[in-house]
Amino acid sequence: MSTERGGDPGGAASARRGEVSDRGEVPDGAGWAESSGASGMAPMAATPGATDASQGAEPDERLTPARLRGMPSRLLALTAARADRLVSASLAEEDARKWHYTVLVSLDEFGPTSQAGLSRRTGIYRSDLVAVINELAERGLVERAPDPGDRRRNVITLTARGHARLRRLDAVLEAAQEELMEPLSVAERALLTGLLERVLRH
């Protein structure tokens, strides 16, 4: 886990089922989408004429019908939208976007890979990924080099500067998670995370 997006490199990409695009659709097991809502669909408005939560406003729960207040899908959508705004704003303060973090953490955890391999790991369209890799390479966070086993492709590797940058972004996102989960105890956070994982795998 907007526009972390301070200018999405893949703005022309279409949102097809099963892939990540700038419009926010997320495949199973993929990284974050770069959009104003964390889900592929906009959260339901609380009342007729209410501002969509994905656009930055939250409904007045006092005016929300009881059947909506307790609807799990609505609560998940509103919470996801809030989390997306929080994470995106936190990364933006570091001149970073969610796709930057997704690529860096994937390279750190799984090691160097080709652009195609990185696309499969993260769920980011290859056409969008080119722009993301270019941005990271310009900052010295990743480097591209010909694959010794196949000169037709490049291998993307995390640099020492990229590792340092990732450590900083890890701290930023840890603080964002702390702010998001502030109302919950440590045990409640672990329980919620486990339940969300079960629902997502269902």
Backbone as a printed PyTorch tensor [residue, N CA C, xyz], in Angstrom:
tensor([[[  0.0540,  -0.4770,   0.0000],
         [  0.0000,   0.0000,   0.0000],
         [  0.1590,   1.3960,   0.0000]],

        [[ -4.4510,   7.5580,  -5.3170],
         [ -3.6220,   8.6760,  -5.0200],
         [ -2.6440,   8.8460,  -6.0670]],

        [[ -1.9580,   9.4420,  -5.7730],
         [ -1.0760,   9.8420,  -6.7660],
         [  0.2140,   9.9230,  -6.0730]],

        [[  0.6190,   8.8490,  -5.7160],
         [  1.8460,   8.8060,  -4.9930],
         [  2.8140,   9.3110,  -5.9290]],

        [[  2.3460,   9.2980,  -6.2930],
         [  2.1410,   9.3420,  -7.6350],
         [  2.3640,  10.6920,  -8.0840]],

        [[  3.1080,  11.4530,  -7.7230],
         [  3.2550,  12.7960,  -8.1600],
         [  3.5020,  12.8170,  -9.6140]],

        [[  2.5240,  12.5020, -10.3890],
         [  2.6960,  12.4480, -11.8190],
         [  2.9720,  11.0260, -12.1990]],

        [[  1.9260,  10.3020, -12.5700],
         [  2.0640,   8.8920, -12.8630],
         [  2.7140,   8.6690, -14.2070]],

        [[  3.7630,   7.8770, -14.2940],
         [  4.4390,   7.6560, -15.5610],
         [  3.6050,   6.8390, -16.5180]],

        [[  2.5840,   6.1360, -15.9960],
         [  1.7970,   5.2730, -16.8660],
         [  0.4050,   5.8020, -17.0770]],

        [[  0.2510,   7.0760, -17.2100],
         [ -1.0740,   7.6610, -17.3080],
         [ -1.8680,   7.2000, -18.4970]],

        [[ -1.2360,   6.6770, -19.5160],
         [ -1.9590,   6.2600, -20.7030],
         [ -2.3790,   4.8050, -20.6450]],

        [[ -1.9660,   4.1010, -19.6050],
         [ -2.2610,   2.6720, -19.5490],
         [ -3.7300,   2.4380, -19.2820]],

        [[ -4.2730,   1.3710, -19.8450],
         [ -5.6660,   1.0160, -19.6060],
         [ -5.7220,   0.0340, -18.4640]],

        [[ -6.8410,   0.0040, -17.7420],
         [ -6.9800,  -0.8880, -16.5980],
         [ -7.6470,  -2.1760, -17.0520]],

        [[ -6.8500,  -3.2010, -17.3230],
         [ -7.3870,  -4.4710, -17.7440],
         [ -7.4210,  -5.4020, -16.5490]],

        [[ -8.3800,  -6.3140, -16.5490],
         [ -8.5420,  -7.2330, -15.4410],
         [ -7.2880,  -8.0820, -15.2670]],

        [[ -6.8230,  -8.1700, -14.0090],
         [ -5.6980,  -9.0320, -13.7230],
         [ -4.3530,  -8.3690, -13.8340]],

        [[ -4.2940,  -7.0380, -14.0440],
         [ -3.0340,  -6.3390, -14.0900],
         [ -3.1610,  -5.0450, -13.3050]],

        [[ -2.0120,  -4.4710, -12.9550],
         [ -2.0290,  -3.1840, -12.2720],
         [ -1.8730,  -2.0840, -13.2910]],

        [[ -2.6470,  -1.0330, -13.1710],
         [ -2.4800,   0.1220, -14.0320],
         [ -2.5940,   1.3670, -13.1920]],

        [[ -2.4380,   2.5200, -13.8280],
         [ -2.5390,   3.7770, -13.1010],
         [ -3.9560,   4.0300, -12.6450]],

        [[ -4.9090,   3.2340, -13.0980],
         [ -6.2800,   3.4310, -12.6760],
         [ -6.6190,   2.6360, -11.4280]],

        [[ -5.6720,   1.8500, -10.9290],
         [ -5.8660,   1.2830,  -9.6090],
         [ -6.3230,  -0.1410,  -9.5400]],

        [[ -6.3450,  -0.9160, -10.6260],
         [ -6.7660,  -2.2940, -10.5330],
         [ -5.5780,  -3.1560, -10.1830]],

        [[ -5.7600,  -4.0340,  -9.2100],
         [ -4.6350,  -4.7740,  -8.6620],
         [ -4.8190,  -6.2620,  -8.8800]],

        [[ -3.8440,  -6.9520,  -9.4670],
         [ -3.9380,  -8.3940,  -9.6280],
         [ -3.6170,  -9.1040,  -8.3390]],

        [[ -3.9780, -10.3950,  -8.2460],
         [ -3.6560, -11.1760,  -7.0630],
         [ -2.1570, -11.1720,  -6.8340]],

        [[ -1.7480, -10.8190,  -5.6250],
         [ -0.3480, -10.8760,  -5.2600],
         [  0.4970,  -9.7520,  -5.8110]],

        [[ -0.1140,  -8.7760,  -6.4570],
         [  0.6780,  -7.7090,  -7.0620],
         [  0.9420,  -6.5980,  -6.0700]],

        [[  1.7320,  -5.6520,  -6.5110],
         [  2.0200,  -4.4960,  -5.6790],
         [  0.8960,  -3.4930,  -5.7240]],

        [[  1.1580,  -2.3140,  -5.1740],
         [  0.1590,  -1.2660,  -5.1450],
         [ -0.1340,  -0.7440,  -6.5330]],

        [[ -1.3660,  -0.3150,  -6.7210],
         [ -1.7040,   0.4250,  -7.9260],
         [ -1.4990,   1.8990,  -7.6390]],

        [[ -1.2610,   2.6550,  -8.6720],
         [ -1.0900,   4.0900,  -8.5010],
         [ -2.3630,   4.7820,  -8.9260]],

        [[ -3.2310,   5.0410,  -7.9680],
         [ -4.5020,   5.6910,  -8.2520],
         [ -4.9760,   6.3800,  -7.0050]],

        [[ -6.0870,   7.1110,  -7.0930],
         [ -6.5810,   7.8210,  -5.9220],
         [ -7.3330,   6.8960,  -4.9920]],

        [[ -7.6850,   5.7090,  -5.4460],
         [ -8.3450,   4.7400,  -4.5900],
         [ -7.5360,   3.4710,  -4.5740]],

        [[ -7.5080,   2.7890,  -3.4520],
         [ -6.7020,   1.5800,  -3.3640],
         [ -7.3750,   0.4090,  -4.0420]],

        [[ -8.6770,   0.4610,  -4.2010],
         [ -9.3750,  -0.6180,  -4.8760],
         [ -9.6280,  -0.2320,  -6.3110]],

        [[-10.0410,  -1.1990,  -7.1150],
         [-10.2810,  -0.9160,  -8.5170],
         [-11.5760,  -0.1650,  -8.7480]],

        [[-12.4440,  -0.0990,  -7.7260],
         [-13.7230,   0.5800,  -7.8740],
         [-13.8300,   1.6750,  -6.8130]],

        [[-14.5650,   2.7020,  -7.1280],
         [-14.7260,   3.7990,  -6.1730],
         [-15.6140,   3.3570,  -5.0320]],

        [[-15.2970,   3.7380,  -3.8010],
         [-16.1510,   3.4050,  -2.6680],
         [-17.5220,   4.0260,  -2.8200]],

        [[-18.5400,   3.3690,  -2.2410],
         [-19.8940,   3.8950,  -2.3260],
         [-20.0180,   5.1630,  -1.5090]],

        [[-20.7530,   6.1260,  -2.0200],
         [-21.0220,   7.3340,  -1.2500],
         [-21.9490,   6.9790,  -0.1080]],

        [[-21.8100,   7.6730,   1.0060],
         [-22.5970,   7.3460,   2.1850],
         [-24.0430,   7.7400,   2.0040]],

        [[-24.3020,   8.8490,   1.3610],
         [-25.6550,   9.3160,   1.1420],
         [-25.7340,   9.8840,  -0.2550]],

        [[-26.9450,   9.9770,  -0.8190],
         [-27.0610,  10.5670,  -2.1480],
         [-26.4240,  11.9440,  -2.1770]],

        [[-25.5600,  12.1590,  -3.1560],
         [-24.9220,  13.4570,  -3.3010],
         [-23.6710,  13.6220,  -2.4830]],

        [[-23.3250,  12.6130,  -1.6650],
         [-22.1170,  12.7330,  -0.8450],
         [-20.8960,  12.6110,  -1.7320]],

        [[-19.8170,  13.2460,  -1.3160],
         [-18.5840,  13.1960,  -2.0770],
         [-17.9770,  11.8150,  -1.9870]],

        [[-17.5330,  11.2510,  -3.1040],
         [-16.9040,   9.9460,  -3.1420],
         [-15.6570,   9.9550,  -2.2710]],

        [[-15.5160,   8.9400,  -1.4330],
         [-14.3860,   8.8900,  -0.5020],
         [-13.0590,   8.8760,  -1.2220]],

        [[-13.0380,   8.3230,  -2.4430],
         [-11.7690,   8.2520,  -3.1640],
         [-11.3000,   9.6100,  -3.6310]],

        [[-12.1800,  10.6120,  -3.5810],
         [-11.8130,  11.9460,  -4.0250],
         [-11.2910,  12.8070,  -2.8830]],

        [[-11.1670,  12.2240,  -1.6860],
         [-10.5210,  12.9500,  -0.6090],
         [-11.4120,  13.3300,   0.5540]],

        [[-12.7430,  13.2420,   0.4140],
         [-13.6450,  13.5820,   1.5080],
         [-14.2220,  12.3090,   2.1070]],

        [[-14.5000,  12.3400,   3.4020],
         [-15.1110,  11.1970,   4.0440],
         [-16.5310,  11.5610,   4.4580]],

        [[-17.4530,  10.5950,   4.3790],
         [-18.8510,  10.8840,   4.6830],
         [-19.0730,  11.1620,   6.1660]],

        [[-20.1170,  11.9020,   6.4580],
         [-20.5390,  12.1490,   7.8330],
         [-21.3330,  10.9260,   8.2770]],

        [[-20.7320,  10.1200,   9.1560],
         [-21.3610,   8.8660,   9.5590],
         [-22.6950,   9.0890,  10.2700]],

        [[-22.8950,  10.2700,  10.8290],
         [-24.1690,  10.5470,  11.4960],
         [-25.3130,  10.5800,  10.5030]],

        [[-25.0020,  10.8520,   9.2400],
         [-26.0330,  10.9390,   8.2010],
         [-26.0800,   9.6890,   7.3340]],

        [[-25.2770,   8.6900,   7.6940],
         [-25.2060,   7.4770,   6.8960],
         [-26.2450,   6.4630,   7.3710]],

        [[-27.0480,   5.9130,   6.4680],
         [-28.0210,   4.8880,   6.8510],
         [-27.3430,   3.7090,   7.5390]],

        [[-28.0280,   3.1280,   8.5220],
         [-27.4420,   2.0420,   9.3150],
         [-26.9990,   0.8760,   8.4430]],

        [[-27.7680,   0.5780,   7.3980],
         [-27.4060,  -0.5670,   6.5470],
         [-26.1000,  -0.3330,   5.8100]],

        [[-25.7650,   0.9170,   5.5720],
         [-24.4770,   1.2300,   4.9480],
         [-23.3540,   1.2530,   5.9720]],

        [[-23.6360,   1.7820,   7.1570],
         [-22.5890,   1.9160,   8.1720],
         [-21.9470,   0.5860,   8.5030]],

        [[-22.7340,  -0.4720,   8.5310],
         [-22.1990,  -1.7710,   8.9150],
         [-21.8380,  -2.6730,   7.7560]],

        [[-21.8260,  -2.1510,   6.5360],
         [-21.5390,  -2.9770,   5.3680],
         [-20.0260,  -3.1700,   5.2230]],

        [[-19.5400,  -4.4100,   5.3460],
         [-18.0900,  -4.6410,   5.2920],
         [-17.4190,  -4.1080,   4.0370]],

        [[-18.0370,  -4.2900,   2.8810],
         [-17.4060,  -3.8260,   1.6460],
         [-17.2220,  -2.3210,   1.6450]],

        [[-18.1730,  -1.6060,   2.2090],
         [-18.0750,  -0.1480,   2.2780],
         [-16.9800,   0.2650,   3.2650]],

        [[-16.9560,  -0.3840,   4.4210],
         [-15.9350,  -0.0580,   5.4180],
         [-14.5290,  -0.3400,   4.8890]],

        [[-14.3800,  -1.4530,   4.1770],
         [-13.0810,  -1.7710,   3.5860],
         [-12.6810,  -0.7220,   2.5470]],

        [[-13.6430,  -0.3150,   1.7140],
         [-13.3460,   0.6700,   0.6650],
         [-12.9560,   2.0210,   1.2600]],

        [[-13.6890,   2.4570,   2.2750],
         [-13.3810,   3.7430,   2.8980],
         [-12.0270,   3.6950,   3.6160]],

        [[-11.7490,   2.5940,   4.2960],
         [-10.4690,   2.4530,   4.9860],
         [ -9.3180,   2.3830,   3.9920]],

        [[ -9.5410,   1.6630,   2.8840],
         [ -8.5150,   1.5630,   1.8500],
         [ -8.2210,   2.9260,   1.2440]],

        [[ -9.2620,   3.7240,   1.0240],
         [ -9.0620,   5.0520,   0.4580],
         [ -8.2710,   5.9390,   1.4150]],

        [[ -8.5890,   5.8410,   2.7070],
         [ -7.8510,   6.6280,   3.7040],
         [ -6.3920,   6.1760,   3.7590]],

        [[ -6.1800,   4.8650,   3.7600],
         [ -4.8150,   4.3360,   3.8010],
         [ -4.0290,   4.7650,   2.5720]],

        [[ -4.6640,   4.7390,   1.4180],
         [ -4.0020,   5.1320,   0.1780],
         [ -3.5610,   6.5890,   0.2200]],

        [[ -4.4420,   7.4570,   0.7150],
         [ -4.0890,   8.8760,   0.8120],
         [ -2.9300,   9.0830,   1.7750]],

        [[ -2.9600,   8.3780,   2.8970],
         [ -1.9290,   8.5190,   3.9090],
         [ -0.5680,   8.0540,   3.3850]],

        [[ -0.5460,   6.8850,   2.7690],
         [  0.7080,   6.3420,   2.2490],
         [  1.2470,   7.2090,   1.1160]],

        [[  0.3660,   7.6100,   0.2230],
         [  0.7950,   8.4220,  -0.9160],
         [  1.3630,   9.7630,  -0.4710]],

        [[  0.7050,  10.3900,   0.5120],
         [  1.1770,  11.6820,   1.0090],
         [  2.5230,  11.5260,   1.7140]],

        [[  2.6690,  10.4480,   2.4670],
         [  3.9340,  10.2120,   3.1760],
         [  5.0810,  10.0170,   2.2000]],

        [[  4.8450,   9.2450,   1.1450],
         [  5.8820,   9.0160,   0.1460],
         [  6.1660,  10.2860,  -0.6530]],

        [[  5.1190,  11.0540,  -0.9380],
         [  5.2990,  12.2820,  -1.7140],
         [  6.2340,  13.2520,  -0.9900]],

        [[  6.1850,  13.2630,   0.3380],
         [  7.0800,  14.1280,   1.1070],
         [  8.5440,  13.7340,   0.9160]],

        [[  8.7640,  12.5060,   0.4910],
         [ 10.1200,  12.0100,   0.2250],
         [ 10.4190,  11.9960,  -1.2710]],

        [[  9.5630,  12.6500,  -2.0420],
         [  9.6990,  12.6650,  -3.4980],
         [  9.7190,  11.2330,  -4.0470]],

        [[  8.8070,  10.4230,  -3.5490],
         [  8.7090,   9.0300,  -3.9760],
         [  7.2530,   8.6960,  -4.2650]],

        [[  7.0730,   7.5960,  -4.9660],
         [  5.7470,   7.0880,  -5.2660],
         [  5.6780,   5.6190,  -4.8860]],

        [[  4.4830,   5.0690,  -4.8290],
         [  4.3200,   3.6820,  -4.4190],
         [  4.9910,   2.7230,  -5.3830]],

        [[  4.9450,   3.0300,  -6.6750],
         [  5.6190,   2.1500,  -7.6290],
         [  7.1290,   2.1620,  -7.4200]],

        [[  7.6860,   3.2910,  -6.9960],
         [  9.1080,   3.3250,  -6.6700],
         [  9.4070,   2.3100,  -5.5650]],

        [[  8.6250,   2.3920,  -4.5110],
         [  8.8420,   1.4880,  -3.3770],
         [  8.6310,   0.0410,  -3.7890]],

        [[  7.5830,  -0.2160,  -4.5580],
         [  7.2780,  -1.5820,  -4.9770],
         [  8.4450,  -2.2050,  -5.7340]],

        [[  9.0430,  -1.4550,  -6.6460],
         [ 10.1710,  -1.9630,  -7.4250],
         [ 11.3930,  -2.1710,  -6.5270]],

        [[ 11.7040,  -1.1980,  -5.6860],
         [ 12.8690,  -1.2970,  -4.8220],
         [ 12.7650,  -2.4810,  -3.8630]],

        [[ 11.6090,  -2.6490,  -3.2360],
         [ 11.4660,  -3.7180,  -2.2580],
         [ 11.4580,  -5.0810,  -2.9400]],

        [[ 10.9480,  -5.1550,  -4.1600],
         [ 10.9620,  -6.4170,  -4.9050],
         [ 12.3870,  -6.8330,  -5.2500]],

        [[ 13.1860,  -5.8660,  -5.7020],
         [ 14.5860,  -6.1650,  -6.0220],
         [ 15.3700,  -6.5420,  -4.7710]],

        [[ 15.0660,  -5.8860,  -3.6620],
         [ 15.7590,  -6.1720,  -2.4120],
         [ 15.4200,  -7.5700,  -1.9020]],

        [[ 14.1530,  -7.9340,  -1.9920],
         [ 13.7130,  -9.2100,  -1.4190],
         [ 14.0140, -10.4020,  -2.3220]],

        [[ 13.8710, -10.2290,  -3.6360],
         [ 14.0110, -11.3560,  -4.5490],
         [ 15.2650, -11.3000,  -5.4260]],

        [[ 15.9720, -10.1780,  -5.3990],
         [ 17.2040, -10.0790,  -6.1620],
         [ 17.0130,  -9.5370,  -7.5660]],

        [[ 18.1160,  -9.3750,  -8.3150],
         [ 18.0600,  -8.8180,  -9.6780],
         [ 17.1860,  -9.6570, -10.5920]],

        [[ 16.6030,  -9.0120, -11.5810],
         [ 15.7610,  -9.7080, -12.5380],
         [ 15.6110,  -8.8680, -13.7900]],

        [[ 15.0210,  -9.4520, -14.8000],
         [ 14.7490,  -8.7170, -16.0300],
         [ 13.5360,  -7.8210, -15.8410]],

        [[ 13.3070,  -6.9620, -16.8170],
         [ 12.1230,  -6.1040, -16.7590],
         [ 10.8580,  -6.9450, -16.7710]],

        [[ 10.8480,  -8.0030, -17.5780],
         [  9.6760,  -8.8810, -17.6300],
         [  9.4540,  -9.5600, -16.2840]],

        [[ 10.5650, -10.0130, -15.6640],
         [ 10.4440, -10.6480, -14.3600],
         [  9.9470,  -9.6800, -13.3040]],

        [[ 10.4080,  -8.4410, -13.3700],
         [  9.9840,  -7.4290, -12.4130],
         [  8.5100,  -7.0940, -12.6070]],

        [[  8.0670,  -7.0920, -13.8480],
         [  6.6540,  -6.8490, -14.1300],
         [  5.7870,  -7.9460, -13.5320]],

        [[  6.2420,  -9.1960, -13.6480],
         [  5.4720, -10.3070, -13.0780],
         [  5.4480, -10.2310, -11.5540]],

        [[  6.5670,  -9.8390, -10.9620],
         [  6.6280,  -9.7420,  -9.5050],
         [  5.7070,  -8.6640,  -8.9560]],

        [[  5.6800,  -7.5260,  -9.6140],
         [  4.9830,  -6.3530,  -9.0820],
         [  3.5830,  -6.1640,  -9.6420]],

        [[  3.2860,  -6.7620, -10.8020],
         [  1.9950,  -6.5540, -11.4360],
         [  1.8970,  -5.2380, -12.1780]],

        [[  3.0060,  -4.5330, -12.3320],
         [  3.0010,  -3.2570, -13.0540],
         [  3.1750,  -3.5390, -14.5400]],

        [[  2.3540,  -2.9090, -15.3660],
         [  2.4940,  -3.0650, -16.8180],
         [  3.9390,  -2.8150, -17.2320]],

        [[  4.4050,  -3.5770, -18.2070],
         [  5.7770,  -3.3620, -18.6860],
         [  5.9510,  -1.9450, -19.2360]],

        [[  4.9490,  -1.4520, -19.9400],
         [  5.0660,  -0.1020, -20.5120],
         [  5.1860,   0.9470, -19.4140]],

        [[  4.4820,   0.7710, -18.3050],
         [  4.5830,   1.6880, -17.1700],
         [  5.9030,   1.4860, -16.4370]],

        [[  6.3320,   0.2290, -16.3610],
         [  7.5350,  -0.1100, -15.6180],
         [  8.7810,   0.5390, -16.2160]],

        [[  8.8040,   0.6900, -17.5230],
         [  9.9500,   1.3370, -18.1780],
         [ 10.1710,   2.7280, -17.5920]],

        [[  9.0850,   3.4910, -17.4610],
         [  9.1920,   4.8520, -16.9230],
         [  9.6340,   4.8310, -15.4630]],

        [[  9.1080,   3.8800, -14.6860],
         [  9.4790,   3.7820, -13.2720],
         [ 10.9630,   3.4530, -13.1380]],

        [[ 11.4340,   2.4840, -13.9200],
         [ 12.8530,   2.1010, -13.8750],
         [ 13.7260,   3.2710, -14.3260]],

        [[ 13.2800,   3.9930, -15.3490],
         [ 14.0450,   5.1650, -15.8010],
         [ 14.2060,   6.1720, -14.6710]],

        [[ 13.1230,   6.4340, -13.9380],
         [ 13.1810,   7.4010, -12.8380],
         [ 14.1520,   6.9290, -11.7510]],

        [[ 14.0680,   5.6440, -11.4260],
         [ 14.9510,   5.1100, -10.3830],
         [ 16.4050,   5.0930, -10.8430]],

        [[ 16.6240,   4.7510, -12.1150],
         [ 17.9940,   4.7190, -12.6510],
         [ 18.6070,   6.1150, -12.6830]],

        [[ 17.7960,   7.1230, -13.0300],
         [ 18.2930,   8.4990, -13.0660],
         [ 18.7470,   8.9650, -11.6930]],

        [[ 18.1540,   8.4080, -10.6600],
         [ 18.5170,   8.7690,  -9.2850],
         [ 19.6210,   7.8690,  -8.7320]],

        [[ 20.0790,   6.9260,  -9.5370],
         [ 21.1390,   6.0260,  -9.0950],
         [ 20.6810,   4.9550,  -8.1380]],

        [[ 19.3760,   4.6620,  -8.1130],
         [ 18.8290,   3.6840,  -7.1700],
         [ 18.8260,   2.2700,  -7.7370]],

        [[ 18.7760,   2.1540,  -9.0550],
         [ 18.8730,   0.8560,  -9.7290],
         [ 19.7980,   1.0270, -10.9240]],

        [[ 20.3120,  -0.0780, -11.4150],
         [ 21.1040,  -0.0250, -12.6360],
         [ 20.6890,  -1.1560, -13.5640]],

        [[ 20.8160,  -0.8790, -14.8640],
         [ 20.5010,  -1.8750, -15.8890],
         [ 21.8000,  -2.3270, -16.5440]],

        [[ 21.9210,  -3.6350, -16.7420],
         [ 23.1070,  -4.1820, -17.4050],
         [ 22.6770,  -5.3740, -18.2500]],

        [[ 23.3490,  -5.6120, -19.3700],
         [ 22.9980,  -6.7510, -20.2130],
         [ 23.0860,  -8.0610, -19.4360]],

        [[ 22.1400,  -8.9300, -19.6730],
         [ 22.1210, -10.2480, -19.0460],
         [ 23.1930, -11.1190, -19.7090]],

        [[ 24.1810, -11.6010, -18.9450],
         [ 25.2340, -12.4390, -19.5410],
         [ 24.6860, -13.6710, -20.2460]],

        [[ 23.5360, -14.1710, -19.7780],
         [ 22.9510, -15.3620, -20.3740],
         [ 22.0640, -15.0880, -21.5660]],

        [[ 21.6820, -13.8310, -21.7450],
         [ 20.8000, -13.4630, -22.8650],
         [ 21.0110, -11.9840, -23.1510]],

        [[ 21.8600, -11.6830, -24.0980],
         [ 22.2290, -10.2930, -24.3830],
         [ 21.0690,  -9.4620, -24.9100]],

        [[ 19.9560, -10.1080, -25.2060],
         [ 18.8090,  -9.3670, -25.7380],
         [ 18.0440,  -8.6400, -24.6360]],

        [[ 18.3150,  -8.9630, -23.3950],
         [ 17.5730,  -8.3350, -22.3110],
         [ 18.5250,  -7.7550, -21.2790]],

        [[ 17.9850,  -6.8440, -20.4720],
         [ 18.7400,  -6.2310, -19.3840],
         [ 18.3170,  -6.8160, -18.0460]],

        [[ 19.2320,  -6.7940, -17.1140],
         [ 18.9350,  -7.1990, -15.7430],
         [ 18.9180,  -5.9450, -14.8760]],

        [[ 17.8900,  -5.8310, -14.0530],
         [ 17.7310,  -4.6780, -13.1700],
         [ 18.2640,  -5.0550, -11.7920]],

        [[ 19.1630,  -4.2280, -11.2540],
         [ 19.7900,  -4.5140,  -9.9630],
         [ 19.6750,  -3.3090,  -9.0410]],

        [[ 19.4530,  -3.5730,  -7.7690],
         [ 19.3910,  -2.5150,  -6.7620],
         [ 20.8160,  -2.0830,  -6.4070]],

        [[ 21.0590,  -0.7780,  -6.4010],
         [ 22.3880,  -0.2610,  -6.0760],
         [ 22.5100,  -0.0160,  -4.5700]],

        [[ 23.7190,   0.3200,  -4.1380],
         [ 23.9320,   0.6510,  -2.7200],
         [ 23.0790,   1.8570,  -2.3280]],

        [[ 23.0080,   2.8310,  -3.2280],
         [ 22.1590,   3.9940,  -2.9550],
         [ 20.6900,   3.5750,  -2.8870]],

        [[ 20.3160,   2.6140,  -3.7220],
         [ 18.9460,   2.1140,  -3.7010],
         [ 18.6110,   1.4310,  -2.3900]],

        [[ 19.5640,   0.6690,  -1.8510],
         [ 19.3510,   0.0250,  -0.5450],
         [ 19.1420,   1.0780,   0.5370]],

        [[ 19.9550,   2.1350,   0.5110],
         [ 19.8210,   3.1940,   1.5080],
         [ 18.4740,   3.9080,   1.3660]],

        [[ 18.0810,   4.1580,   0.1340],
         [ 16.8010,   4.8130,  -0.1260],
         [ 15.6510,   3.9400,   0.3650]],

        [[ 15.7530,   2.6450,   0.1290],
         [ 14.7060,   1.7250,   0.5630],
         [ 14.5760,   1.7230,   2.0780]],

        [[ 15.6920,   1.7540,   2.7860],
         [ 15.6350,   1.8010,   4.2520],
         [ 14.8920,   3.0450,   4.7300]],

        [[ 15.1190,   4.1720,   4.0540],
         [ 14.4190,   5.3970,   4.4140],
         [ 12.9260,   5.2670,   4.1520]],

        [[ 12.5690,   4.7180,   3.0000],
         [ 11.1480,   4.5670,   2.6640],
         [ 10.4690,   3.5420,   3.5700]],

        [[ 11.2120,   2.5140,   3.9850],
         [ 10.6580,   1.5610,   4.9460],
         [ 10.2410,   2.2900,   6.2280]],

        [[ 11.0970,   3.1970,   6.6890],
         [ 10.7940,   3.9440,   7.9120],
         [  9.5830,   4.8500,   7.7140]],

        [[  9.5090,   5.4740,   6.5410],
         [  8.3770,   6.3560,   6.2360],
         [  7.0730,   5.5650,   6.2320]],

        [[  7.0830,   4.4010,   5.6090],
         [  5.8650,   3.5950,   5.5310],
         [  5.5120,   2.9720,   6.8730]],

        [[  6.5200,   2.6570,   7.6690],
         [  6.2480,   2.1500,   9.0170],
         [  5.5220,   3.2100,   9.8390]],

        [[  5.9310,   4.4760,   9.7000],
         [  5.2640,   5.5650,  10.4120],
         [  3.8370,   5.7450,   9.9100]],

        [[  3.6380,   5.5820,   8.5950],
         [  2.2930,   5.7100,   8.0240],
         [  1.3840,   4.5930,   8.5420]],

        [[  1.9240,   3.3690,   8.6350],
         [  1.1220,   2.2660,   9.1660],
         [  0.7660,   2.5180,  10.6270]],

        [[  1.7170,   3.0780,  11.3550],
         [  1.4680,   3.3800,  12.7610],
         [  0.3400,   4.3970,  12.8990]],

        [[  0.3560,   5.4180,  12.0570],
         [ -0.7040,   6.4250,  12.1050],
         [ -2.0510,   5.8230,  11.7170]],

        [[ -2.0530,   4.9860,  10.7010],
         [ -3.2970,   4.3620,  10.2430],
         [ -3.8950,   3.4670,  11.3230]],

        [[ -3.0470,   2.7160,  12.0110],
         [ -3.5120,   1.7250,  12.9840],
         [ -3.5550,   2.2520,  14.4110]],

        [[ -3.3820,   3.5330,  14.5840],
         [ -3.2900,   4.1220,  15.9240],
         [ -4.4130,   3.7100,  16.8710]],

        [[ -5.6780,   3.6060,  16.4170],
         [ -6.7480,   3.2690,  17.3580],
         [ -6.6650,   1.8420,  17.8970]],

        [[ -5.8440,   0.9830,  17.2870],
         [ -5.8180,  -0.4310,  17.6450],
         [ -4.5970,  -0.7820,  18.4880]],

        [[ -4.7730,  -1.7750,  19.3490],
         [ -3.6480,  -2.2980,  20.1200],
         [ -2.7840,  -3.1680,  19.2130]],

        [[ -1.6230,  -3.5660,  19.7220],
         [ -0.7290,  -4.4240,  18.9390],
         [ -1.4280,  -5.7290,  18.5870]],

        [[ -2.1260,  -6.3030,  19.5570],
         [ -2.8320,  -7.5650,  19.3180],
         [ -3.9540,  -7.3710,  18.2990]],

        [[ -4.6780,  -6.2720,  18.3900],
         [ -5.7600,  -6.0060,  17.4490],
         [ -5.2290,  -5.7960,  16.0330]],

        [[ -4.0810,  -5.1530,  15.9180],
         [ -3.4820,  -4.9410,  14.5980],
         [ -3.1200,  -6.2740,  13.9460]],

        [[ -2.5240,  -7.1530,  14.7450],
         [ -2.1490,  -8.4710,  14.2220],
         [ -3.3920,  -9.2500,  13.8140]],

        [[ -4.4400,  -9.1700,  14.6190],
         [ -5.6880,  -9.8620,  14.3040],
         [ -6.3070,  -9.3160,  13.0250]],

        [[ -6.3680,  -7.9890,  12.9050],
         [ -6.9410,  -7.3740,  11.7180],
         [ -6.1590,  -7.7530,  10.4700]],

        [[ -4.8460,  -7.7120,  10.5600],
         [ -4.0150,  -8.0630,   9.4090],
         [ -4.2780,  -9.4980,   8.9720]],

        [[ -4.3660, -10.3990,   9.9340],
         [ -4.6460, -11.7950,   9.6140],
         [ -6.0030, -11.9820,   8.9780]],

        [[ -7.0100, -11.2870,   9.4910],
         [ -8.3540, -11.3960,   8.9340],
         [ -8.4140, -10.8390,   7.5050]],

        [[ -7.7410,  -9.6990,   7.2850],
         [ -7.7250,  -9.1360,   5.9430],
         [ -7.0350, -10.0730,   4.9460]],

        [[ -5.9730, -10.7210,   5.3850],
         [ -5.2830, -11.6800,   4.5170],
         [ -6.2050, -12.8450,   4.1550]],

        [[ -6.9940, -13.3110,   5.1360],
         [ -7.9310, -14.4020,   4.8710],
         [ -8.9980, -13.9890,   3.8730]],

        [[ -9.5360, -12.7810,   4.0380],
         [-10.5670, -12.2990,   3.1250],
         [ -9.9950, -12.1360,   1.7250]],

        [[ -8.7680, -11.6130,   1.6400],
         [ -8.1400, -11.3770,   0.3380],
         [ -7.8580, -12.6910,  -0.3840]],

        [[ -7.4740, -13.7410,   0.3620],
         [ -7.1720, -15.0320,  -0.2610],
         [ -8.4240, -15.8100,  -0.6360]],

        [[ -9.5580, -15.4220,  -0.0840],
         [-10.8090, -16.1730,  -0.2670],
         [-11.2490, -16.1690,  -1.7390]]])
